[in-house]
Amino acid sequence: MNRHYYISDSLDELEHLESELKANGIETEQMHVLSEQDAELGQRRLHEVPEVMRKDVVRGGKYGLGIGLALAVVVVLLGYLAGWSETAAGWVPVLFLAAVLLGFCLWEGSFFGLQRPSGDMRRFGPRLHAGQHVFFVDVQPDQEPLLDMVVGHHPRLEVAGFGAAMPRWVLAWEQAWHRFKRMM
């Protein structure tokens, strides 16, 4: 999948764009609107960027996970080389310490990520501060011509670039979650 970014100063136009894309078979979960005008965005039928995607939680968590894994490996190796596993308690304290270090580092990394805006927020920050809105859509290669056709009907949209889309499994999970919420 590929991610396409567009910038507009009109939420009305983005609302029309999203409805046209839905009518042509692109799922709601594939589209997101990033804006600093949350109150106005909340009054519309646009798929907003979730708060967790506005922060660098995932990236921070990945760094924390990497550091935690390295520390856990060091503790297990140290436990093996120092002979701690040959005590009456065996491997339990060593593995417990390794698990605690791994979890703590993941937790701390995620908290550091919560304090930073996401890459998209940093990339488009000046435009967002100026009152503009970023619309991005994740499309499969066979949906590219459809996206080009629909976007062609909106000349006020500014193409803002391309990027990596969310993994398909995340998209499938989000679609299943929204179907479940509609049933409730």
C-alpha positions, 0 to 999 in steps of 0.5 A: 500500500502507498500513502498519498498526502494532500493539503487543503484549507477547506474542510468542506472540500475534504468532506466531499473528497472523502465521500467521493472516495467512499462511494468509489470503494475506498474504505473509511479506515484508509483515509485520515484528516490531520488538523489542529482545528479539532472542534470544527473537525469533530462536527463533520463526518471526517475520519480524524487521525487518532490521538495516538497517531499524533504522538511518537508513541510507537517509535519511542516504544520501538526504541525502548523495546530495543534497549530493553531487549539488549538489557534482557540479553545482558542479564541472561548472559550475565546470569549464565556466565556468573552461575546464578542459574545454578543456585536453588532459585534457578533461572526464575530470578534472572528471567524475572529481572530480564522481563522487568527490564524489558517491560520498564524500557518499553514503558519508558520509551513509550512515555518519551514518545508521548512527549513528541509529536509524530513525524506527520505532525512535525512534517506538516506542523507549519501548514497545520499552524497556518490553519490548513488541513492534511488529508492522507489516504492509504491505497493499494496499487490497484486503487491508484487510478481511482484515487487519481480520478477522484482527486482530479475533481478537486483542483484546490487540493495540493499534493503534499507527497507520498509515504509508507502506508499503515500495514494491512493487518492494522487496517484490517483490525481497524475495519473489524473494530469499526464493524463491531462498534456499528453492531453495538 
